[in-house]
Amino acid sequence: MATTTKGTQQKRRSKGDGSIFKNKRGGWTARYRKKGLPDKEFSAPTKGEAKKLLDEWKVKIAIQDAITSNIKVCDYAQKYLYRKSLYVEAGIFKQSSLDRLERTYNTHIRDTEAARLSFNNLTADDITQTVNANKDTLSYSSIKKIYLFWSAMIKHAKNMGELPNNYSIMNSVIMPAENSLPVETKEIEIIDEKDIPIIEEIAMMPSPNRNERFLYRYGPAIVFLLNTGLRGGELLALGKSKIIWKDSRRYVKINKTLSRVKNRDKDAKTKTKLVLTDPKYPNSVRIVPLNKKADFCLQCMLELYDTNYFEKDLILATQNHISPTLQNIRNTLVKICRRAGIQEYSLHALRHTFATNIVRKTTNMGELKDAAELLGDSYDVVIKTYFHTDSQKKVDLVDAIA
């Protein structure tokens, strides 16, 4: 019905037309917004077609509140990821974990046939297909991430009352056996005992340049990792305020980790950003005593690095006063290994080496629990990962019988 303003007759827009507008390509775009859901846009050549797509989506949303099973998996996955982003804002979910979820979905699920199906038509075989699609090229841990995305998303929908509690499709999804995959799961990498003193010696070599103390800027950091077992992100997050003196000995308190994550800020000018967050697991919060080597390296780092402009309390810093990346430290380790003429080790091998050596020194269950606390891992993880005997000991036991 028409309305009149100051004698001029104007046609009132139909309900909902306010979300439809002409786009730069000469077509029409319909935009849907609702609190708690990500924005949704539809493009079409004509205004009528765009409105039809918008109206259909409104109906889907109305139905979704009661029956999510009629919604396509790809649409619900966006809602699930959006809710996870709200959890990040609330401080109850790590942004790095959200980044991993997004990568898994975008790489392995989003463009599959299963994602285009509704939950009503989705079968366990459809999900199994996405899980096994790249089993010839992916490791078991990567395949497991795909499975866990499906499992977590469906569990979330059930917890929200958007899928019925008896929706038990995941019970029939088939995961491949780890030993059947052509890509073998990597064993933990431990630095050879004879290589440790070589790495430490080269890492702490003085620089021929009078303006620099060490040949390798992050040499002391590498020796520090070898003698504390810290994770890389924990080292980057280590601050001066976390140094504790007790009984004439220094300890470091580990309660933060530094990560590089996707920059989700409004009007972000960079694709990624650094964030200081609490550790993923409660066990990771701990106090680590320093042995003489670690204490010396800590003092060297305090004297070597200037103020970190990202966070003034942080100990490590580049020459440009920003936080170094784990790749920076890894590159230093590679250079050291090449100079020594030994195999190249990964940065995580430093932690694995420390952990293995600590566990080997334990003589009872109590000491094993102490080792787990030092590492910031659970007792079960330490048993499974590091509590192993070497081959020579097994040979000696067999020979002892004869």
N, C-alpha and C positions, 0 to 999 in steps of 0.2 A: 504494500500500500504506500502511496506517495505521501510526503510531508511537505509543508510550506514554511520557508524561512524568509522573512522580510519580503514577502510577495513573490519570491522566486521558488518555483516548484523543483524539488530535488528528489531523486530516487534513492530511497534508503537501501543500503547494501544488505544482501541477504545474510542471515545468521551464519557466521563462520567465515565470511569472505575477508574479514580483517586479517586472516592468516595466509592469504593468497596475494602474491604480488608478481609483477613482471621481473624477469631476471635479465642479466646482461646479454644472454645469448638470444634474446628475442622471444623466448618461451615464457612459461609461467611456472612459479614455484609455490608449493603449498607447505607451510611449516606448522608442525604440531608441537605444542609445549604443554607439559604437565609436571607439576612438582613431584620430584621423586623418580622421574624418568628422564633419559637423555633426549635432547631435541631430535625430531625426525623430520626430514624434508623429502618432498616428492617433486620431481620436475616432469613437465608434459608440454606438448606443443600448444595446447589451448587451455584457457582458464577452466572450461568445463571439465576437461580430463583431469586437470590438477585437483579440482574440487572433489571429483569422484574418488581419486586415490586417497585424499585426505579423509573423506567420509568413511571409506572402507577401513582406514586405519583406526578411526575413532570407534567404529563398531568392534574391531579386534581388541582394542584396549578395554572396552566395556566388558567384553566376554572374558578377557584375560584375567580380570579381577576375580572371576569365579572359576574359570576353567582354563588354566594355562596350557593344558594338553592340546588345545586347538591352535596354539601359537607356534610359529616356526621356531626351530632351535636357534637360528641365527639372530632372530629378533630378541629372544629371551636372553641369549648370551650377551648381547649389548646391555640389556638391563642388569644382568648379573655383574658385569664388569663395572658398570656405572655405580652400582651399590658398593662394590669394593672400593671404588675411588672415594666414596663418602666415608667409608671406614678408615681410609688413609687420612682424610681430613680430621677425623675424630681421634686419630692417634692410636687406633686399635688394630691397624693392619699396616705392614711395612710397604712403602712405595716400591721397593725393589721386588717384593713378592708380587705386587700388582703388575709390574713390568714383565715378570716371567709369565704370569697368567696370560697377559695380552699377546706376548710372543708365541706362546704355545697355541693359543686360539687362532691367531692370524696366520700362522705358518702351517698348522696341521689340521685345522677343523673348519675354518670360515668358508673356504671354497669347495667343500666336499658336498656330496649328495646328501649326506646325513644332516648337514646344517640347513638344507633347504626343506627338510621334512618337518611336519608338525610333531609334537610329542606323541600325539595319538597314533601317528603312522610310523613312528620311529621304532626300530627293532634292535635287539641286542646285536644282531649280525651287522647292522649299519654302523653301530659304534665300534664293533670289533674291526670292521674294515678300516676305519680311520686310525685305530690303534696300530694295526698291522701293515698299513699302506707302505711304510718305508722301513720295514724291519730289516731289509738287507743293507741299509746304509746307516741306521741309527743305533746307538748303544741302548742297552736295557734301561738305563736311567732316563734317557730321552723319551723312549716309548712309554715308560711309566708316568711321565709328566702329562702325556696326552690322556692316558687313562684317568689320572687323578683330576684333570680338569673336568672331564665328564662327571666323575663321581661327586666332586665338590659342588658343581653347578646344580645337579639334580638334588643333592642333599639340601642345598640352600633353598631351592624351590619348594621342597617338602616342608622344611622348617618354617617357611613363610606362609604355608597353607595354600600355595599356588599349584602344587601337585599333590594328589592324594597320597596318604601314607603307604598305601599298598602298591605304589608305583615302584616296582622292584626290578627294573630292566637291567641294572648293573650286575645283578646276581648271575646273569647268563652271558656277560661279556667275557671273552676269552683273551687272556694275556699270554703272549708267547713265553716259553720257558727260556730263562736267561742263557742256559748252555746250548740252546738251539740257534742262537743268533750268530751270524758271521762276524759281526763287530763285537769283539770281546770287551767285557768290562775291564777297565784299567785297574791293575793292582796298585796299591798305595806305593808311592815312590820314596825310597829311603836312600839317603846319601851313603855311599860306601865309607866304611870307618876310616880307611886310609886317606880318603879325599877331604874329610872334615878339617884337619889341621892345615891342609894346603889352601882350602877356600878361606879359612879365617886369616891366614897369613897374608894372602894377596889382597883380601878385602881391606886390611888395615895398613897397606903399604903407604908410606908417605909420598906426597906429590913432589915432583921436581920443580913445580911452580911455587914460588915463594908465597904467592897470594892464596894458595890453597893448602890445607893441611893433609888431606888424603888424596891418593890417586883416583879413588872412586868416591864420589859424593855420598852415595848410599851404602858404602862399604860397612860402616859401623852399624847401620840398620840391619844389614844381612846377618852379621855376627850376633846382634841382639836377638833376632828371630831364632837363630840356631840355639840360643841358650835360654829362651823363655817359652818357645812354642806358641807364641801369639799368632792369631790369624792376621792376614795382611790388612784387612779393614780395621782390626783392633789396633794395629801399630799406627796406622794413619790417624786414628782418632785419639791417640795417646796425648794427654795434655800435661803441662807442668804441674797443674794443681792435683794431678792424680799420683804424684810421687809421695810416698809415705815413709817417714823415718821411724824405725822401731828397734830398740836395743842395738843401736849403732849399725843398723843395717837398712838398706833401702828396699822398698817394695813398690810395686805399681798396681793401682786399682784399675781394673778393666770393667767398664760399664757402658761403653759407647762403641759404635762402629761407624766408619766413614764410607759412604757408598756414592757412586755416580748413578743417577736415575734419570728417567725421562722428565723433561721440564714441562709440567702441566700448568704452570702459572699463566694467568691471563696476559696476553700481549708479550709472551716470552720471546726473547731475542736469541736464545740458544736452545738447541735441541735437548741438551742434558744439563744437569746441575748437580752439585755436591750436597749431600744431606748427612747430618749427624743424627743417628738414631740409636735407640736402645738395641741391645743384641736380640737376635731372633729367639733364643732360648734362655730361660731364667738361669740355667746352669752356667751360662757364659759370663755372668757377673761374678767376678772373683778378685782376689788379691794374690798377686804372684811375687814371691821373694826373688831377689836377684842374686845370682852367683857373681863371682869376681869379674868374669868376662862381661856379663850382661851389665853390671854396674859401671864398668869402665866405658863400655860402648854408650851407655845412657849419658854419662858425663860428656863424652865426645860430641854426642848429638846436641846436647844443651849448649855447648860452646860453638858448634859448627853452624847451626841453622839460625838465620835471622827470623824476624817476626813473620808469622803466617797471617796474611791479610784476610783470609777467609774466616779464621777463628784464631785470635791472638794467643790463646792458651795452647794451641797445638804445637808439638815439638818439631815435627818434620816440616820442611818447607823447601821449595825450589829456589833457584837464584832470583826468580821473579816474584818471590814472596807468596806463592800459591801452594796448595797441597800437591805433592807429587802423586802420580797415579801408581797403581800396582804394577802397571807395565813398565814404568820408569825403574822400579826396583828390580823387576824381573829382568830387564835389559842389562842392568848392572851385574846380576848373578850370571847371566849368559857370558858377558865379557870376562868375568873372573874365571869361569870354567874354561873358556877358550884359551885364556892366557896360561892356565895351569895345564892345558892339554888333557883335560878329563872330559867325561861325558857331560852334556848340558842337563842341568836339573831344573825342575819347575820350582816356582816360589813356594808352593805348598809342601814341597819335599823338605823344606826347613822345619816346618811344624811336625811332619810325620817322623822325621829323624829324631827330633827332641822327644816326641811322645814315645817312640819305640825304645829309645835309650832309657827313659824314665821308667817305663813299665818293666823293662828287663831287670832293673835294680830292685823291684819290689820283691818281698819275700812272704807276704801274707795278704789276706783280704783287706785288712785295714789300710795297708800301704797302697794297695791298688785303688782304693776309694780316694785316698789322698792324691794319687796321680790323676784320677778323673777330675777332681776339683781344680788341680793346677791347670789342666787342659781346658776346663770349661765345658766338658762333655759329661754325659751321663755315664754311670758305671757300666751299663749294658753296652753302650757304644764303644767304650774303651776295650772291653772284653772282646767284642766282635772284631774291632778294627786292628788293635795293636797286640793283643795277647796271643802270640804265636811263637812256636819254637822254631829254631833254625834247623836246616837239614842235617848239619853235622851232628847235632845233639841226638837226632833220631838214629843216625848211623851208629853213634857210640852206644846207644841203648840196645840196639840189635846185637852189636858185637859183644856187648857185656854178657849176653845170655850164653854165647859160645865159649 
